[in-house]
């Protein structure tokens, strides 16, 4: 009887662990508290050669592609409102030192519009970049992802 009791207890613990790992906790048709994903629409992918300095940001109708090889920043605005002037900064991988990038002739980007800006980044080698952060006006929108 002890062996059967241990087996049932072990089976119950494993079943509860499996449910916790798969996130099947949302009984009302919700996602059980998962975050991310968003609209369920497929995410556009960019194909770049290895070693490229291309970074992508996508969230809430805004897609920004920073191409440090071509010195451009493209802003695609489907956010539902006009976005303020874009800018960016980078943090060094080694020591976290901040280096501000320059966006030439930055302007607001109206909803449903795409704008491309010339950019420059001096004072850091692209291989030493640890993090690239998008700013729209004075607001920090978060980190780009290297492609």
C-alpha positions, 0 to 999 in steps of 0.5 A: 500500500505504501508503494501505491500511495507514493506512486499516486503522490508522485503522479499528482506532483508531476501533473501539477508541475506539467500544468504550471510549466505549460501555462494552462492556468487560464480556464476562462479562455484567457492566456493564464496571465502570459505577457507579450505576443500582442495581436497574434499577427505574424512578426516581420523578419529581417534577414541580414548578414552575420556581423551586421549592425542592424537593430529592430524595435517593434511594439504597439504599432511602431516598428523602428529599424536602426541600420548602423551599417547604412547610417539610417533609422526607419520609423514605421508608425501604425500606432494611432497617433503622431510620434515625436522626433526619434533619437537613440543612445547606446550603452557599451557592453563592457562598462555601460557607458552611454553614447548618444546617437545623432538623428539628422533633421529628425521630425515627428512621424504622423500615424500611418507614415514611414520616415527614414532619417540619416543617423551617426554614432561616434565614440563607440565601435559597433562591436562594443555595443551592448544595448541600443535604446529608442527614444521618441521625444523625451520618452524612452521606448525601450531596447532594440533587438540586434538582427 
